[in-house]
Every structure is written in structure tokens, then in C-alpha cells.
Amino acid sequence: MTDGRERSASEPAAVDVLIVGAGPVGLTLANILGARGLQVLIAEERDVLIDYPRGVGLDDESMRAFQGIGLARNVEQHLIPNQILRFVNGDGELLAEMAPSQAQFGWPRRNGFVQPLVDAELLEGLARFDTVEVCWSTPMQSLREDGDGVVVELRDRGAPREVCARYVVGCDGGKSRTRHIIGTAFDGVTSSTRWLVVDLAHDPLGSPNSYVGADPERPYASISIAHGIRRFEFMLMDDEHDSEVDDIGFVRTLLGLHIPRPEDAEIIAYRIYTHHSRIAGEFGRGRIFIAGDAAHLMPVWQGQGYNSGVRDAVNLGWKLAAVCSGQADPDLLTTYDAERRGHARAMIDLSTMVGRVISVRDKRLAWLRDRVLRSASALPTLERYILEMRFKPMPRYETGAVVPLPGKDSPVGRMFIQPEVVTENGRCRLDEALGSWFAVLCWNNDPTAVLDKPSVEAWRKIGARLVAVVPAAQVGRTSYGDDVTVVGDPGQLKAWFDVHRESVLFLRPDRFVAAAGIAQDASLLSTRLLSALRMEKYVADSPSDTTAG
């Protein structure tokens, strides 16, 4: 019980959050909540983690999320960082290349990875928290809201079990029972085209990079994954029936189009799948939420299904932690749908569009497509646009748990950069200096001086870290207020502030800028932001709009 009461034998077990599903989204969410001391139960109908590769691409935002829960180093050992993706035509000619070299969020933008091993690291991470329980072979049977909680009926290894939770999050995949129970739509389409995915051990090609073959004869993908795994994906023709395709001889025939001795290839697994482009009508209703594939499905072509689910977990996780700890009112949770829906929709649309371009079967249309892509690559501006993945939609929250700032260049609602910085203890990535909760970051200023006393006390009570950014040479040579963290900048942070008028940033736990302004407006911004975060109880003595300078 979270309130410390003894529970009788007949009283249902109580938790803060019950998570349905022990996939990557549920495991990431449980790590976030466990780190904040919440009582969490994961109910998973399988008896173990899925052990075959599924997702193969991990982006910088997900790695930053894993850094935030203290597992980035564990995950990193299962990556191929800075993986290049080349688009080629049926003749093997290069049409476009994605090879982003920037690491603005502290990690490479494209990483090949082995999902079962990364998921296992997320599961192992839960062992750090006495407040988190994982129940295998435990399908969820029903949910019902009951007063100030949700009553969940489970089958725990065949035996009925009832759990009372303050909140429930369904991370139970595209066929989500949670989504069906809350009765929301799942609009979109399922492609009529089927694909065969084949995973091989002891990569017969050995190249560190990946290829998407826009071949009108049979579109395909060849993807390098860590630990010597190679994935091939082949489009199936309409007249190739599942019974024919689900045959090892057929699989090796397709492999023979790309490797010299397919009979020697060690096949880990192969399966048939279709692409879905769907999004739920609501990401939550009352005290019940959905995340990951339960909330949205997208084609694989941008590798964003896994990453979009991690974004959901991070966005919802800190909000559940703030509400369950009593810091924020429950209304904060309504911002989850408001902030995540638009970006999930944009990723679905991009992935669907890329899939259509790759999957052209008409040879005349394929020739025209190839010519357009070659022309684009010949223009430096367009080449950089593709090479650096500038087409990838980045989350920007204009409503929700933010204080909007007009202007297309406003930093509010965008993820803040994460360069390497200097502290008295040495060099580290910025987030390691900011901590895992809120942060108030000031360029060349003492936050306890630019904020009035009530605002300073409010953020201290919340557990925020007050941070002063100074040139690297000044670390250890400057004096600031009590409990102020001094961060030395080798240059990247100044470069950011050089092009933004705002010098005081309020950063959320997910490292999005929640509010920003000049130093003289810091206290007013603090008041507005605490209201937007539904933390009004901390603003009773803060300044009103009429006192702003």
C-alpha cells in the first residue's frame, strides 16, 4: 500500500501504476516510475521476454531516455552507432544516403540494435527497485474505474488476482486489450502488401551499414544489427501464398539474391508481416492510458515504432510520477495526449510515405522516382536535408505542460541540446549534471539571484536542480547561492544561447524546454509554468503578472 496501511488477506493489492505488457514501452515506463519510488506492477501474459529481433533502429532520443534511467551504458553494448542507411535502385545504384553525424542530444542519431538484448537490459534495470514487481504469465482480464482508482482483474499463472491501481497504462501492443476496454477507435489502414523478414546469425555480408533496395522486381531491405546479426526483408508478391512462403526452401531462394551461399546461412527466425498505419482516437480516458503500439502503429521504414513508444513512456512517466507523488494535480495527465498525438501522427505519415516510395513496382514509375532522387542528391541543400535526416519530424509542444512563446524559432516545447560539459568532478554529458528531475538553467547568472525567493523555494521543494552555466575556465572559481550546480561550457551551450534571446530555461524531466525568457522575467515565468504544470500549490506567494519588470 502506498499510504503505509496494513493490507488484510481479503483486501486487493494496491499499487500506484499497473502496466499491462512487459515490452520495451512498459519496461521503460516502469524504470522511470521505479526511480521515483512509485509502487508499480507489470502484468505480462507471456512467460518470458520475446527472444527474436524485432525493432532494429534506435535513435538519439531513445538513448537519451535510457541515459535518464541510468541504463545507457548497458544498452550501448548492443548498438552499432552512426549506422549509415543507403537507398539503392534495382541496379544497386545509390539514390540517397542517410548518414547524420551530429549528436545534438548527446548520442548518435542512428543506431542499429538488437531489441531482445536491449529489452533484457531494461528488465534487469528493474531489479534496482524494491517497489516494482513483474508478473509473467499474467494476462489482464478486465478493468474498471472505481472511485479514485482502477480495479484490475488478472489471471496470475492461472489463478484470479485483483489489483487496485491509481492508474493503468496499457503497453500491450497493436491488439491492445486495454484499448478495446476503454472503447477508443484505432483509425488508419493496414497495407495489403506482405513482407518476409529473415534474421541471420554470423552476418554473411559483414558490412556495418544497411541498405533499402527500391527494386521494382522485389523491393527489399538489408540491415546490419549488432552482434553479427543481419536482417533481410523481402516484399512478397500477391500470388505468393503464405503456405508457400513459410518454407525454408523459399526463404533460402530469396536470400540467394543477395548472398552467394544461402544454404550455409544460419537462420535465427523468419516470419511474415504486414505494415499498419493506425492511431488511437484517445491516448487515455480517465485513469487508464495506452502507449506504444497500443496507441499507434507505423510502417518500419523510418525505424520509429520502437522509438515512438519510448517517447510515450518518457512523456507519460514523469507526469505520472509528479501526480502520484502529490506534486501535480491529476489534470497534468491530460497533456499526454495533447503533446504526443501530433508527433505520432507525423511519424506515421512519414513512414507510410517512405514505404510507398520504396515499394513502387511499376518500372516506369520506378525510373521516374530514381531520376527525381538522383537530382535531389545533386543539389547540396537537398543532399544535406536527406543526409542529416532533417526531414525527420521533431517533437514540438505548442500546448500542454509548457508556457508557449510565439515565434517559429522559439525554444519552448523543443528538446534541449545535450553537449559535453565540465563540472568540478570532470567532464560529463549535460543531463548527468542536471539530474533526473526538473532543472532551472541560467546562462552566466545565478538562478537564486534572478528568481525571487518564493520561486527559488518552490523549485527547491519540487526537487528541481538550479543550474548556472559559465565558461569552462570559471568552474571552481565562481561563487553562487546555496545548492546551485555550476556547469562549465566548452562552447556548445554558448553557441545555443548566441542565437536565442532567452537566457533562463526551465527544463522538464524529459529535457524539453517548458518555459524560457530573459533573466528579469524569470520569476514571472516560474509562476506561469507552475500553473501550466498543475502545481499551483507552489505559487501562492509568487509574483503576479503586474509585478513583472
BAPAMI-161760 format. One record per residue (C-alpha): residue in three letters; residue number from 1; z, x, y. Coordinates in nm, 2 decimals. Layout:
BEGIN
 res   n      z      x      y
 ALA NUM      Z      X      Y
...
This chain:
BEGIN
 res   n      z      x      y
 MET   1   0.00   0.00   0.00
 THR   2  -0.09   0.13   0.34
 ASP   3   0.22  -0.02   0.50
 GLY   4   0.46   0.16   0.26
 ARG   5   0.58  -0.16   0.08
 GLU   6   0.66  -0.16  -0.29
 ARG   7   0.40  -0.35  -0.49
 SER   8   0.51  -0.58  -0.77
 ALA   9   0.33  -0.58  -1.10
 SER  10   0.17  -0.91  -1.02
 GLU  11   0.05  -0.81  -0.67
 PRO  12  -0.31  -0.69  -0.63
 ALA  13  -0.36  -0.33  -0.54
 ALA  14  -0.43  -0.28  -0.17
 VAL  15  -0.65  -0.02   0.00
 ASP  16  -0.79   0.04   0.34
 VAL  17  -1.15   0.06   0.23
 LEU  18  -1.31  -0.03  -0.10
 ILE  19  -1.65   0.14  -0.15
 VAL  20  -1.89  -0.01  -0.41
 GLY  21  -2.10   0.27  -0.55
 ALA  22  -2.04   0.64  -0.61
 GLY  23  -2.38   0.76  -0.49
 PRO  24  -2.43   1.01  -0.20
 VAL  25  -2.36   0.75   0.07
 GLY  26  -2.04   0.62  -0.09
 LEU  27  -1.92   0.97  -0.17
 THR  28  -1.99   1.09   0.19
 LEU  29  -1.81   0.79   0.33
 ALA  30  -1.51   0.85   0.10
 ASN  31  -1.48   1.21   0.21
 ILE  32  -1.48   1.10   0.58
 LEU  33  -1.22   0.84   0.52
 GLY  34  -1.01   1.06   0.29
 ALA  35  -1.00   1.33   0.55
 ARG  36  -0.84   1.08   0.79
 GLY  37  -0.58   0.98   0.54
 LEU  38  -0.71   0.64   0.46
 GLN  39  -0.64   0.47   0.12
 VAL  40  -0.99   0.45  -0.05
 LEU  41  -1.11   0.32  -0.38
 ILE  42  -1.47   0.37  -0.51
 ALA  43  -1.58   0.13  -0.77
 GLU  44  -1.88   0.26  -0.97
 GLU  45  -2.05   0.07  -1.25
 ARG  46  -2.19   0.39  -1.42
 ASP  47  -1.96   0.61  -1.62
 VAL  48  -2.09   0.94  -1.46
 LEU  49  -2.30   1.06  -1.17
 ILE  50  -2.67   1.03  -1.22
 ASP  51  -2.78   1.37  -1.35
 TYR  52  -3.15   1.39  -1.28
 PRO  53  -3.31   1.49  -0.94
 ARG  54  -3.40   1.20  -0.71
 GLY  55  -3.39   1.29  -0.34
 VAL  56  -3.54   1.64  -0.28
 GLY  57  -3.52   1.68   0.10
 LEU  58  -3.21   1.74   0.31
 ASP  59  -3.23   1.76   0.69
 ASP  60  -3.01   1.93   0.96
 GLU  61  -2.83   1.61   1.05
 SER  62  -2.70   1.57   0.69
 MET  63  -2.60   1.93   0.67
 ARG  64  -2.41   1.89   1.00
 ALA  65  -2.24   1.58   0.84
 PHE  66  -2.14   1.79   0.53
 GLN  67  -2.01   2.06   0.76
 GLY  68  -1.79   1.79   0.93
 ILE  69  -1.63   1.70   0.60
 GLY  70  -1.58   2.07   0.51
 LEU  71  -1.84   2.09   0.23
 ALA  72  -2.14   2.25   0.39
 ARG  73  -2.08   2.59   0.22
 ASN  74  -2.06   2.41  -0.12
 VAL  75  -2.38   2.22  -0.06
 GLU  76  -2.56   2.52   0.09
 GLN  77  -2.58   2.69  -0.25
 HIS  78  -2.81   2.42  -0.38
 LEU  79  -3.07   2.44  -0.10
 ILE  80  -3.40   2.61  -0.02
 PRO  81  -3.36   2.63   0.36
 ASN  82  -3.65   2.62   0.61
 GLN  83  -3.89   2.48   0.35
 ILE  84  -4.25   2.46   0.46
 LEU  85  -4.44   2.14   0.38
 ARG  86  -4.82   2.17   0.38
 PHE  87  -5.07   1.88   0.37
 VAL  88  -5.39   1.96   0.19
 ASN  89  -5.70   1.77   0.11
 GLY  90  -5.87   1.73  -0.23
 ASP  91  -6.03   2.07  -0.20
 GLY  92  -5.70   2.24  -0.12
 GLU  93  -5.79   2.30   0.24
 LEU  94  -5.49   2.29   0.49
 LEU  95  -5.48   1.98   0.71
 ALA  96  -5.14   2.01   0.87
 GLU  97  -4.82   2.21   0.82
 MET  98  -4.46   2.13   0.90
 ALA  99  -4.25   2.45   0.94
 PRO 100  -3.98   2.38   1.20
 SER 101  -3.80   2.70   1.29
 GLN 102  -3.54   2.55   1.53
 ALA 103  -3.18   2.49   1.43
 GLN 104  -3.06   2.30   1.73
 PHE 105  -2.79   2.12   1.53
 GLY 106  -2.67   2.44   1.36
 TRP 107  -2.88   2.41   1.04
 PRO 108  -3.24   2.43   0.93
 ARG 109  -3.44   2.11   0.99
 ARG 110  -3.60   2.10   0.64
 ASN 111  -3.42   2.20   0.32
 GLY 112  -3.52   2.14  -0.05
 PHE 113  -3.22   2.05  -0.26
 VAL 114  -3.10   1.94  -0.60
 GLN 115  -2.94   1.60  -0.55
 PRO 116  -2.73   1.58  -0.86
 LEU 117  -2.56   1.91  -0.78
 VAL 118  -2.51   1.82  -0.41
 ASP 119  -2.37   1.48  -0.52
 ALA 120  -2.13   1.66  -0.76
 GLU 121  -2.01   1.87  -0.47
 LEU 122  -1.93   1.55  -0.27
 LEU 123  -1.75   1.41  -0.57
 GLU 124  -1.55   1.73  -0.62
 GLY 125  -1.46   1.72  -0.25
 LEU 126  -1.26   1.40  -0.30
 ALA 127  -1.01   1.59  -0.52
 ARG 128  -0.87   1.72  -0.19
 PHE 129  -0.74   1.37  -0.10
 ASP 130  -0.45   1.20  -0.28
 THR 131  -0.54   0.88  -0.11
 VAL 132  -0.89   0.85  -0.27
 GLU 133  -0.95   0.70  -0.62
 VAL 134  -1.28   0.69  -0.81
 CYS 135  -1.31   0.43  -1.08
 TRP 136  -1.60   0.48  -1.32
 SER 137  -1.74   0.20  -1.55
 THR 138  -1.61  -0.04  -1.29
 PRO 139  -1.87  -0.29  -1.17
 MET 140  -1.78  -0.52  -0.88
 GLN 141  -1.79  -0.89  -0.98
 SER 142  -1.72  -1.08  -0.66
 LEU 143  -1.59  -1.05  -0.31
 ARG 144  -1.43  -1.30  -0.08
 GLU 145  -1.27  -1.26   0.26
 ASP 146  -0.91  -1.38   0.26
 GLY 147  -0.73  -1.38   0.60
 ASP 148  -0.70  -1.02   0.72
 GLY 149  -0.87  -0.86   0.41
 VAL 150  -1.12  -0.89   0.13
 VAL 151  -1.03  -0.98  -0.23
 VAL 152  -1.25  -0.79  -0.47
 GLU 153  -1.28  -0.87  -0.84
 LEU 154  -1.36  -0.57  -1.06
 ARG 155  -1.42  -0.50  -1.43
 ASP 156  -1.23  -0.17  -1.48
 ARG 157  -1.36  -0.04  -1.81
 GLY 158  -1.39  -0.40  -1.93
 ALA 159  -1.05  -0.52  -1.81
 PRO 160  -1.03  -0.75  -1.50
 ARG 161  -0.88  -0.59  -1.19
 GLU 162  -0.82  -0.74  -0.85
 VAL 163  -0.80  -0.53  -0.54
 CYS 164  -0.73  -0.63  -0.18
 ALA 165  -0.91  -0.42   0.08
 ARG 166  -0.90  -0.43   0.45
 TYR 167  -1.28  -0.36   0.45
 VAL 168  -1.55  -0.33   0.18
 VAL 169  -1.87  -0.11   0.21
 GLY 170  -2.15  -0.17  -0.04
 CYS 171  -2.32   0.15  -0.11
 ASP 172  -2.47   0.00  -0.43
 GLY 173  -2.84   0.07  -0.39
 GLY 174  -3.16  -0.13  -0.34
 LYS 175  -3.05  -0.41  -0.58
 SER 176  -2.71  -0.42  -0.40
 ARG 177  -2.48  -0.69  -0.53
 THR 178  -2.28  -0.66  -0.21
 ARG 179  -2.59  -0.75   0.00
 HIS 180  -2.66  -1.05  -0.22
 ILE 181  -2.30  -1.17  -0.19
 ILE 182  -2.30  -1.17   0.19
 GLY 183  -2.63  -1.35   0.18
 THR 184  -2.84  -1.14   0.41
 ALA 185  -3.21  -1.11   0.39
 PHE 186  -3.39  -0.79   0.28
 ASP 187  -3.72  -0.82   0.46
 GLY 188  -4.02  -0.60   0.41
 VAL 189  -4.27  -0.52   0.14
 THR 190  -4.30  -0.34  -0.19
 SER 191  -4.61  -0.13  -0.24
 SER 192  -4.84  -0.23  -0.52
 THR 193  -4.91   0.13  -0.59
 ARG 194  -4.71   0.31  -0.86
 TRP 195  -4.62   0.68  -0.88
 LEU 196  -4.52   0.90  -1.16
 VAL 197  -4.26   1.16  -1.08
 VAL 198  -4.21   1.46  -1.31
 ASP 199  -3.93   1.72  -1.27
 LEU 200  -3.98   2.06  -1.44
 ALA 201  -3.74   2.34  -1.51
 HIS 202  -3.84   2.71  -1.47
 ASP 203  -4.09   2.63  -1.19
 PRO 204  -4.43   2.72  -1.33
 LEU 205  -4.57   2.79  -0.98
 GLY 206  -4.26   2.97  -0.83
 SER 207  -4.37   2.91  -0.47
 PRO 208  -4.08   2.84  -0.23
 ASN 209  -4.27   2.57  -0.05
 SER 210  -4.41   2.22  -0.10
 TYR 211  -4.75   2.05  -0.08
 VAL 212  -4.87   1.70  -0.04
 GLY 213  -5.22   1.66  -0.17
 ALA 214  -5.42   1.39   0.01
 ASP 215  -5.67   1.39  -0.27
 PRO 216  -5.88   1.07  -0.29
 GLU 217  -5.93   1.13  -0.66
 ARG 218  -5.55   1.12  -0.72
 PRO 219  -5.30   1.18  -0.44
 TYR 220  -5.01   1.40  -0.54
 ALA 221  -4.71   1.60  -0.43
 SER 222  -4.58   1.94  -0.55
 ILE 223  -4.23   2.01  -0.43
 SER 224  -4.01   2.32  -0.48
 ILE 225  -3.65   2.24  -0.54
 ALA 226  -3.36   2.48  -0.56
 HIS 227  -3.25   2.65  -0.89
 GLY 228  -3.61   2.68  -1.02
 ILE 229  -3.70   2.31  -1.03
 ARG 230  -4.05   2.19  -0.94
 ARG 231  -4.13   1.82  -0.88
 PHE 232  -4.47   1.67  -0.92
 GLU 233  -4.56   1.32  -0.81
 PHE 234  -4.89   1.16  -0.90
 MET 235  -5.04   0.83  -0.78
 LEU 236  -5.12   0.60  -1.07
 MET 237  -5.44   0.40  -1.09
 ASP 238  -5.44   0.03  -1.13
 ASP 239  -5.59   0.04  -1.47
 GLU 240  -5.33   0.29  -1.60
 HIS 241  -5.07   0.07  -1.76
 ASP 242  -4.70   0.16  -1.78
 SER 243  -4.72   0.18  -2.16
 GLU 244  -5.00   0.44  -2.13
 VAL 245  -4.83   0.64  -1.85
 ASP 246  -4.49   0.65  -2.02
 ASP 247  -4.62   0.91  -2.27
 ILE 248  -4.55   1.28  -2.28
 GLY 249  -4.92   1.35  -2.35
 PHE 250  -5.04   1.16  -2.04
 VAL 251  -4.77   1.34  -1.83
 ARG 252  -4.89   1.68  -1.95
 THR 253  -5.25   1.59  -1.88
 LEU 254  -5.17   1.52  -1.51
 LEU 255  -4.97   1.85  -1.50
 GLY 256  -5.27   2.03  -1.63
 LEU 257  -5.45   1.95  -1.30
 HIS 258  -5.20   2.19  -1.12
 ILE 259  -5.06   2.44  -1.37
 PRO 260  -5.25   2.65  -1.62
 ARG 261  -5.04   2.57  -1.94
 PRO 262  -4.89   2.23  -1.91
 GLU 263  -4.79   2.24  -2.28
 ASP 264  -4.54   2.51  -2.20
 ALA 265  -4.38   2.33  -1.91
 GLU 266  -4.01   2.23  -1.96
 ILE 267  -3.99   1.87  -1.85
 ILE 268  -3.64   1.76  -1.73
 ALA 269  -3.73   1.40  -1.67
 TYR 270  -4.02   1.17  -1.58
 ARG 271  -4.03   0.81  -1.46
 ILE 272  -4.25   0.55  -1.28
 TYR 273  -4.15   0.41  -0.94
 THR 274  -4.29   0.21  -0.65
 HIS 275  -4.23   0.25  -0.28
 HIS 276  -4.03   0.00  -0.08
 SER 277  -4.02  -0.07   0.29
 ARG 278  -3.73  -0.30   0.35
 ILE 279  -3.44  -0.36   0.58
 ALA 280  -3.14  -0.59   0.56
 GLY 281  -3.10  -0.88   0.81
 GLU 282  -2.75  -0.76   0.88
 PHE 283  -2.57  -0.43   0.80
 GLY 284  -2.24  -0.62   0.79
 ARG 285  -2.08  -0.95   0.80
 GLY 286  -1.71  -0.99   0.88
 ARG 287  -1.52  -0.73   0.69
 ILE 288  -1.80  -0.64   0.45
 PHE 289  -2.07  -0.38   0.53
 ILE 290  -2.36  -0.23   0.35
 ALA 291  -2.51   0.12   0.38
 GLY 292  -2.78   0.34   0.24
 ASP 293  -3.03   0.18   0.01
 ALA 294  -2.83  -0.14   0.01
 ALA 295  -2.92  -0.17   0.38
 HIS 296  -3.27  -0.01   0.39
 LEU 297  -3.54   0.13   0.16
 MET 298  -3.82   0.35   0.27
 PRO 299  -4.11   0.55   0.11
 VAL 300  -4.03   0.91   0.02
 TRP 301  -4.29   1.08   0.24
 GLN 302  -4.06   1.19   0.51
 GLY 303  -3.77   1.26   0.27
 GLN 304  -3.54   1.03   0.48
 GLY 305  -3.40   0.78   0.23
 TYR 306  -3.11   1.01   0.14
 ASN 307  -3.06   1.14   0.50
 SER 308  -3.07   0.79   0.65
 GLY 309  -2.79   0.69   0.41
 VAL 310  -2.58   0.99   0.52
 ARG 311  -2.63   0.88   0.88
 ASP 312  -2.50   0.53   0.79
 ALA 313  -2.19   0.68   0.63
 VAL 314  -2.11   0.91   0.93
 ASN 315  -2.17   0.63   1.18
 LEU 316  -1.95   0.38   1.00
 GLY 317  -1.70   0.63   0.87
 TRP 318  -1.54   0.74   1.19
 LYS 319  -1.54   0.38   1.32
 LEU 320  -1.35   0.25   1.01
 ALA 321  -1.11   0.54   1.05
 ALA 322  -1.04   0.45   1.41
 VAL 323  -0.99   0.09   1.33
 CYS 324  -0.78   0.13   1.02
 SER 325  -0.55   0.39   1.20
 GLY 326  -0.49   0.13   1.47
 GLN 327  -0.66   0.34   1.74
 ALA 328  -0.95   0.09   1.80
 ASP 329  -0.99  -0.28   1.78
 PRO 330  -1.20  -0.42   1.49
 ASP 331  -1.48  -0.51   1.73
 LEU 332  -1.58  -0.14   1.73
 LEU 333  -1.73  -0.21   1.38
 THR 334  -1.99  -0.44   1.53
 THR 335  -2.15  -0.13   1.69
 TYR 336  -2.25   0.00   1.34
 ASP 337  -2.54  -0.25   1.31
 ALA 338  -2.63  -0.21   1.67
 GLU 339  -2.66   0.16   1.65
 ARG 340  -2.81   0.22   1.31
 ARG 341  -3.06  -0.07   1.27
 GLY 342  -3.33   0.06   1.52
 HIS 343  -3.34   0.41   1.39
 ALA 344  -3.35   0.30   1.02
 ARG 345  -3.64   0.07   1.12
 ALA 346  -3.82   0.36   1.29
 MET 347  -3.78   0.58   0.98
 ILE 348  -3.92   0.31   0.75
 ASP 349  -4.22   0.26   0.98
 LEU 350  -4.29   0.64   1.00
 SER 351  -4.25   0.69   0.62
 THR 352  -4.48   0.39   0.55
 MET 353  -4.75   0.51   0.79
 VAL 354  -4.75   0.86   0.64
 GLY 355  -4.78   0.72   0.29
 ARG 356  -5.08   0.52   0.39
 VAL 357  -5.25   0.83   0.54
 ILE 358  -5.18   1.03   0.23
 SER 359  -5.28   0.76  -0.02
 VAL 360  -5.64   0.70   0.11
 ARG 361  -5.87   0.65  -0.20
 ASP 362  -6.20   0.58  -0.02
 LYS 363  -6.38   0.92   0.01
 ARG 364  -6.55   0.83   0.34
 LEU 365  -6.22   0.73   0.50
 ALA 366  -6.06   1.04   0.35
 TRP 367  -6.33   1.26   0.51
 LEU 368  -6.27   1.10   0.85
 ARG 369  -5.89   1.14   0.81
 ASP 370  -5.93   1.51   0.72
 ARG 371  -6.15   1.56   1.03
 VAL 372  -5.90   1.40   1.26
 LEU 373  -5.61   1.61   1.12
 ARG 374  -5.81   1.93   1.15
 SER 375  -5.90   1.85   1.51
 ALA 376  -5.53   1.78   1.59
 SER 377  -5.43   2.11   1.44
 ALA 378  -5.68   2.29   1.65
 LEU 379  -5.50   2.18   1.97
 PRO 380  -5.19   2.39   2.04
 THR 381  -4.99   2.10   2.18
 LEU 382  -5.06   1.87   1.88
 GLU 383  -5.02   2.16   1.64
 ARG 384  -4.67   2.22   1.77
 TYR 385  -4.60   1.85   1.76
 ILE 386  -4.66   1.85   1.39
 LEU 387  -4.54   2.20   1.31
 GLU 388  -4.20   2.14   1.47
 MET 389  -4.16   1.78   1.34
 ARG 390  -4.14   1.64   1.69
 PHE 391  -4.28   1.31   1.56
 LYS 392  -3.95   1.26   1.37
 PRO 393  -3.76   0.97   1.54
 MET 394  -3.42   1.10   1.65
 PRO 395  -3.13   0.85   1.69
 ARG 396  -3.06   0.75   2.04
 TYR 397  -2.80   0.48   2.11
 GLU 398  -2.85   0.28   2.42
 THR 399  -2.59   0.02   2.32
 GLY 400  -2.28   0.03   2.11
 ALA 401  -1.99   0.28   2.13
 VAL 402  -2.14   0.46   2.44
 VAL 403  -2.14   0.44   2.82
 PRO 404  -2.51   0.42   2.89
 LEU 405  -2.66   0.65   3.15
 PRO 406  -3.00   0.55   3.29
 GLY 407  -3.30   0.78   3.26
 LYS 408  -3.52   0.89   2.97
 ASP 409  -3.36   1.24   2.98
 SER 410  -3.00   1.11   2.96
 PRO 411  -2.79   1.29   2.70
 VAL 412  -2.58   0.98   2.63
 GLY 413  -2.64   0.83   2.29
 ARG 414  -2.81   1.15   2.16
 MET 415  -2.67   1.41   1.91
 PHE 416  -2.53   1.71   2.09
 ILE 417  -2.66   2.06   2.00
 GLN 418  -2.46   2.29   1.78
 PRO 419  -2.51   2.66   1.87
 GLU 420  -2.30   2.95   1.76
 VAL 421  -2.01   3.01   2.00
 VAL 422  -1.73   3.27   2.05
 THR 423  -1.36   3.20   2.02
 GLU 424  -1.06   3.42   2.02
 ASN 425  -1.09   3.42   1.64
 GLY 426  -1.45   3.53   1.63
 ARG 427  -1.79   3.36   1.61
 CYS 428  -1.85   3.02   1.46
 ARG 429  -2.06   2.71   1.49
 LEU 430  -1.96   2.48   1.78
 ASP 431  -1.83   2.20   1.56
 GLU 432  -1.58   2.43   1.40
 ALA 433  -1.43   2.48   1.74
 LEU 434  -1.44   2.11   1.84
 GLY 435  -1.26   1.99   1.53
 SER 436  -1.35   1.68   1.33
 TRP 437  -1.25   1.40   1.58
 PHE 438  -1.33   1.33   1.94
 ALA 439  -1.38   1.61   2.19
 VAL 440  -1.40   1.62   2.57
 LEU 441  -1.61   1.92   2.66
 CYS 442  -1.64   2.07   3.01
 TRP 443  -1.87   2.34   3.13
 ASN 444  -1.69   2.61   3.34
 ASN 445  -1.40   2.37   3.41
 ASP 446  -1.05   2.29   3.27
 PRO 447  -1.06   1.94   3.13
 THR 448  -0.69   1.89   3.22
 ALA 449  -0.78   1.96   3.58
 VAL 450  -1.09   1.74   3.61
 LEU 451  -0.93   1.44   3.42
 ASP 452  -0.63   1.27   3.58
 LYS 453  -0.30   1.28   3.40
 PRO 454  -0.33   0.93   3.23
 SER 455  -0.67   1.02   3.09
 VAL 456  -0.55   1.35   2.96
 GLU 457  -0.26   1.18   2.79
 ALA 458  -0.49   0.91   2.65
 TRP 459  -0.72   1.16   2.48
 ARG 460  -0.43   1.36   2.35
 LYS 461  -0.28   1.05   2.19
 ILE 462  -0.61   0.98   2.02
 GLY 463  -0.62   1.33   1.89
 ALA 464  -0.92   1.45   2.08
 ARG 465  -0.97   1.82   2.14
 LEU 466  -1.00   1.92   2.51
 VAL 467  -1.26   2.20   2.54
 ALA 468  -1.36   2.44   2.82
 VAL 469  -1.69   2.62   2.78
 VAL 470  -1.71   2.95   2.96
 PRO 471  -1.94   3.26   2.94
 ALA 472  -1.87   3.45   2.62
 ALA 473  -1.72   3.75   2.81
 GLN 474  -1.45   3.53   2.96
 VAL 475  -1.29   3.43   2.63
 GLY 476  -0.93   3.55   2.62
 ARG 477  -0.94   3.64   2.99
 THR 478  -0.91   3.30   3.14
 SER 479  -0.61   3.06   3.16
 TYR 480  -0.63   2.68   3.11
 GLY 481  -0.40   2.39   3.06
 ASP 482  -0.19   2.34   2.76
 ASP 483  -0.38   2.27   2.43
 VAL 484  -0.72   2.34   2.59
 THR 485  -0.96   2.51   2.35
 VAL 486  -1.17   2.78   2.52
 VAL 487  -1.52   2.83   2.38
 GLY 488  -1.73   3.12   2.48
 ASP 489  -2.11   3.06   2.52
 PRO 490  -2.36   3.34   2.44
 GLY 491  -2.62   3.14   2.62
 GLN 492  -2.75   2.83   2.44
 LEU 493  -2.49   2.59   2.59
 LYS 494  -2.56   2.71   2.94
 ALA 495  -2.93   2.66   2.88
 TRP 496  -2.85   2.30   2.78
 PHE 497  -2.64   2.24   3.10
 ASP 498  -2.91   2.41   3.31
 VAL 499  -3.14   2.11   3.25
 HIS 500  -2.87   1.84   3.27
 ARG 501  -2.68   1.73   3.58
 GLU 502  -2.39   1.62   3.36
 SER 503  -2.12   1.88   3.32
 VAL 504  -1.85   1.68   3.14
 LEU 505  -1.93   1.54   2.79
 PHE 506  -1.73   1.30   2.58
 LEU 507  -1.83   1.37   2.22
 ARG 508  -1.78   1.12   1.93
 PRO 509  -1.67   1.24   1.58
 ASP 510  -2.04   1.21   1.47
 ARG 511  -2.12   1.46   1.76
 PHE 512  -2.32   1.20   1.96
 VAL 513  -2.26   1.21   2.34
 ALA 514  -2.06   0.89   2.41
 ALA 515  -2.04   0.95   2.79
 ALA 516  -2.15   1.22   3.04
 GLY 517  -2.12   1.28   3.41
 ILE 518  -2.02   1.52   3.68
 ALA 519  -1.67   1.66   3.69
 GLN 520  -1.55   1.44   3.98
 ASP 521  -1.63   1.12   3.78
 ALA 522  -1.46   1.23   3.46
 SER 523  -1.16   1.01   3.48
 LEU 524  -1.37   0.70   3.56
 LEU 525  -1.60   0.78   3.27
 SER 526  -1.29   0.82   3.04
 THR 527  -1.18   0.47   3.13
 ARG 528  -1.52   0.32   3.07
 LEU 529  -1.56   0.50   2.74
 LEU 530  -1.22   0.40   2.61
 SER 531  -1.32   0.04   2.68
 ALA 532  -1.66   0.08   2.50
 LEU 533  -1.47   0.23   2.20
 ARG 534  -1.24  -0.08   2.20
 MET 535  -0.95   0.15   2.27
 GLU 536  -0.83  -0.04   2.58
 LYS 537  -0.46   0.01   2.50
 TYR 538  -0.51   0.37   2.61
 VAL 539  -0.65   0.28   2.95
 ALA 540  -0.37   0.08   3.11
 ASP 541  -0.28   0.34   3.36
 SER 542  -0.63   0.49   3.41
 PRO 543  -0.82   0.47   3.73
 SER 544  -1.03   0.17   3.82
 ASP 545  -1.39   0.18   3.95
 THR 546  -1.27   0.15   4.31
 THR 547  -1.08   0.48   4.28
 ALA 548  -1.38   0.69   4.17
 GLY 549  -1.48   0.97   4.40
